[in-house]
């Protein structure tokens, strides 16, 4: 597993998420551990290294 730290797009607190680097490109939704709002996470890996990352709020 790969741990990545970033700012929540809602509360701007630094949080971390564990991601599976064996899947090259993925998109999923996970709640912020601080404010509990849903974040759409899109990491991209190459040779088990993170080469791209996007965390966006989900419009309700």
C-alpha positions as CSV (number, residue, x, y, z in Angstrom):
1,X,0.0,0.0,0.0
2,X,1.0,3.6,-0.6
3,X,0.2,6.4,1.8
4,X,-0.3,9.9,0.4
5,X,-0.8,13.1,2.3
6,X,-2.9,16.0,0.9
7,X,-5.3,18.8,1.8
8,X,-9.0,18.1,2.0
9,X,-10.9,20.2,-0.6
10,X,-13.6,21.0,2.0
11,X,-11.9,21.7,5.3
12,X,-8.3,22.2,4.1
13,X,-6.9,20.0,6.8
14,X,-4.0,17.7,5.9
15,X,-5.2,14.1,5.7
16,X,-3.7,10.9,4.3
17,X,-5.2,8.0,2.3
18,X,-3.8,4.5,1.6
19,X,-3.8,3.6,-2.1
20,X,-3.0,0.4,-4.0
21,X,-0.2,1.1,-6.4
22,X,-0.7,-2.2,-8.3
23,X,-3.7,-0.5,-10.1
24,X,-2.2,2.0,-12.6
25,X,-5.1,4.5,-12.7
26,X,-8.1,4.5,-10.4
27,X,-11.0,6.7,-9.3
28,X,-12.9,6.2,-6.1
29,X,-14.7,8.2,-3.3
30,X,-13.5,8.2,0.3
31,X,-14.7,10.4,3.2
32,X,-12.4,13.0,4.8
33,X,-11.2,11.7,8.2
34,X,-11.7,15.2,9.7
35,X,-14.9,16.7,8.2
36,X,-16.5,13.5,6.8
37,X,-17.3,15.0,3.4
38,X,-16.9,12.8,0.3
39,X,-13.7,13.3,-1.8
40,X,-13.3,11.9,-5.3
41,X,-9.7,10.6,-5.4
42,X,-7.9,9.9,-8.6
43,X,-4.3,8.6,-8.2
44,X,-2.2,7.4,-11.1
45,X,0.8,5.1,-10.6
46,X,3.7,4.0,-12.9
47,X,6.1,1.3,-11.7
48,X,4.5,1.5,-8.2
49,X,5.4,5.2,-8.0
50,X,2.7,7.9,-7.7
51,X,2.9,10.1,-10.9
52,X,-0.4,11.9,-10.6
53,X,-3.0,12.7,-7.9
54,X,-6.2,14.6,-7.8
55,X,-8.6,15.1,-4.9
56,X,-11.8,16.9,-5.6
57,X,-15.0,17.7,-3.8
58,X,-18.2,16.1,-4.9
59,X,-20.9,18.5,-5.8
60,X,-24.1,17.6,-4.0
